[in-house]
Amino acid sequence: MSADNKLIFLEKAAVFGSGAFGTALAMVLSKKCKQVNVWHMNQKEAALVNEKHENVLFLKGVPLAKNVKFTADVDETYKGAGAILFVIPTQFMRGFLKAHGAKLLSYVKANKVPVVVCSKGIERSSLLFPEQILSEFFPGVSLSVLAGPSFAAEVARGVFTCVSVCNRNIDEARQLQRIMTTADHSFLCFATTDTAGSEVASAMKNVLAIGSGIASGLGMGLDARAALIARGLLEIRDVTKALGGDGAAVFGLPGLGDLLLTCSSELSRNFTVGKRLGQGETLDHIQKTSKAVAEGVFTADPLMRLAAKLKVELPICSLIHRVVAGQLTPRDAVTQLISRDVRDEGLPKLFNAGNTPSKL
Ligand SMILES: NC(=O)c1ccc[n+]([C@@H]2O[C@H](COP(=O)([O-])OP(=O)(O)OC[C@H]3O[C@@H](n4cnc5c(N)ncnc54)[C@H](O)[C@@H]3O)[C@@H](O)[C@H]2O)c1
């Protein structure tokens, strides 16, 4: 390994967000840092997690590493940290940053600490993606985005996982890659620069996963799922393009990778919500019987408002949104989708753009 490629080990890292994914990422960092502090909004619950050495609230069954500590004290969380991760669900990020963003910004600027956004979604009030929300509170700070197929339950147990770490500045992405990749490479990071594509893909795959779950709940098969993944990916591409992303993330880990994962597994909360909708439960009942946040439920509406603003047509996501909003039954949504006029597949050629004859 060249000197440039050497992994970076830290004294301390801070994780804001103590749900399943924040806990899982803290477990990754526990292999790279002497101490990892995780901020939780409630002191009693933080103490309970520390006492049980397990996040019994959001990630049961995974014993916490000894050097992971939960705390409700913001200062205790970040002071001395050489990297800061944000994993607070998108809709709650602004509230947290309004209260604590200013002091965090001073610390980050004074100590040149890398800041990584790991949340996925679109803020309902502003139509902003997590990195954009954070950049309002952290002006002048070069923020990174972590994205890609990574179920918290697997990441926390150290099961092999590949993600992208994105920064518009590739050197910063590479630095973060060396901070986040574990020595055994069970958590392996690829550096990339398509921040816009990563955020769009990460948000939209949660909505598409609800659609995949709906299809499953209705008894549709794997052919339908694969079609939804392939056609859904093009909707991700179109929004990314409209927002000026270079598209690298679309067919990479944040796009195709995460879409495949989330659309194909009962481990996905978004898939599960969709499946229950497809089986006839109401969203209200599903939400009342689940503590964890299925980000796609909150993303569907702002996604459609963003698409309207960008003048991008999203046939699949718009039907999923109407089911989530209670405006359409799952069965009617499928009927509408498959009764659309027949059309060309409409994909751009990747190779052989017309000049050289095909050898086949
Ligand atoms: N779970 C996964 O496998 C996974 C994987 C990749 C990315 N993500 C993303 O990570 C983010 C967090 O998801 P999660 O699965 O860890 O969440 P979760 O549903 O497991 O936990 C929700 C968290 O939000 C906190 N919370 C609730 N209300 C809050 C408030 N008002 N202010 C601040 N915090 C509040 C809770 O204390 C809890 O820590 C989401 O954007 C999600 O899309 C999740």
The ligand as a Tripos MOL2 file, in Angstrom:
@<TRIPOS>MOLECULE
LIG
   44    48     1     0     0
SMALL
NO_CHARGES

@<TRIPOS>ATOM
      1 N1        -31.1680    2.1300    8.8470 N.am      1 LIG1
      2 C1        -30.3870    1.9580    7.8010 C.2       1 LIG1
      3 O1        -30.0520    0.8190    7.4350 O.2       1 LIG1
      4 C2        -29.8590    3.1620    7.0630 C.ar      1 LIG1
      5 C3        -28.8790    2.9390    6.1100 C.ar      1 LIG1
      6 C4        -28.3610    4.0240    5.4150 C.ar      1 LIG1
      7 C5        -28.8310    5.3110    5.6920 C.ar      1 LIG1
      8 N2        -29.8090    5.4930    6.6210 N.ar      1 LIG1
      9 C6        -30.2360    6.8720    6.8640 C.3       1 LIG1
     10 O2        -29.7680    7.2780    8.1280 O.3       1 LIG1
     11 C7        -30.6500    8.2380    8.6920 C.3       1 LIG1
     12 C8        -31.0090    7.7780   10.0740 C.3       1 LIG1
     13 O3        -31.7140    6.5860    9.9380 O.3       1 LIG1
     14 P1        -31.7390    5.4800   11.0710 P.3       1 LIG1
     15 O4        -32.1290    4.2300   10.3900 O.co2     1 LIG1
     16 O5        -30.4990    5.5010   11.8650 O.co2     1 LIG1
     17 O6        -32.9380    6.0240   11.9800 O.3       1 LIG1
     18 P2        -33.8120    5.2440   13.0760 P.3       1 LIG1
     19 O7        -35.2180    5.2430   12.6170 O.co2     1 LIG1
     20 O8        -33.1780    3.9590   13.4400 O.co2     1 LIG1
     21 O9        -33.6910    6.1970   14.3450 O.3       1 LIG1
     22 C9        -34.2650    7.4490   14.3780 C.3       1 LIG1
     23 C10       -33.3270    8.3360   15.1640 C.3       1 LIG1
     24 O10       -33.8380    9.6610   15.1100 O.3       1 LIG1
     25 C11       -33.7640   10.2130   16.4000 C.3       1 LIG1
     26 N3        -34.7350   11.2950   16.5070 N.ar      1 LIG1
     27 C12       -36.0780   11.2080   16.6120 C.ar      1 LIG1
     28 N4        -36.5970   12.4530   16.6930 N.ar      1 LIG1
     29 C13       -35.5570   13.3200   16.6310 C.ar      1 LIG1
     30 C14       -35.4430   14.7250   16.6680 C.ar      1 LIG1
     31 N5        -36.5200   15.4990   16.7600 N.pl3     1 LIG1
     32 N6        -34.2170   15.2730   16.5810 N.ar      1 LIG1
     33 C15       -33.1190   14.5100   16.4540 C.ar      1 LIG1
     34 N7        -33.1560   13.1630   16.4130 N.ar      1 LIG1
     35 C16       -34.3640   12.5810   16.4980 C.ar      1 LIG1
     36 C17       -34.0330    9.0470   17.3240 C.3       1 LIG1
     37 O11       -33.5380    9.3050   18.6210 O.3       1 LIG1
     38 C18       -33.1990    7.9710   16.6370 C.3       1 LIG1
     39 O12       -31.8600    8.0950   17.0210 O.3       1 LIG1
     40 C19       -31.8330    8.3240    7.7340 C.3       1 LIG1
     41 O13       -31.7020    9.4510    6.9200 O.3       1 LIG1
     42 C20       -31.7340    7.0590    6.9100 C.3       1 LIG1
     43 O14       -32.2770    7.2150    5.6130 O.3       1 LIG1
     44 C21       -30.3180    4.4500    7.3180 C.ar      1 LIG1
@<TRIPOS>BOND
     1     1     2 1
     2     2     3 2
     3     2     4 1
     4     4     5 ar
     5     4    44 ar
     6     5     6 ar
     7     6     7 ar
     8     7     8 ar
     9     8     9 1
    10     8    44 ar
    11     9    10 1
    12     9    42 1
    13    10    11 1
    14    11    12 1
    15    11    40 1
    16    12    13 1
    17    13    14 1
    18    14    15 2
    19    14    16 1
    20    14    17 1
    21    17    18 1
    22    18    19 2
    23    18    20 1
    24    18    21 1
    25    21    22 1
    26    22    23 1
    27    23    24 1
    28    23    38 1
    29    24    25 1
    30    25    26 1
    31    25    36 1
    32    26    27 ar
    33    26    35 ar
    34    27    28 ar
    35    28    29 ar
    36    29    30 ar
    37    29    35 ar
    38    30    31 1
    39    30    32 ar
    40    32    33 ar
    41    33    34 ar
    42    34    35 ar
    43    36    37 1
    44    36    38 1
    45    38    39 1
    46    40    41 1
    47    40    42 1
    48    42    43 1
@<TRIPOS>SUBSTRUCTURE
     1 LIG1         1 GROUP 0 **** ****
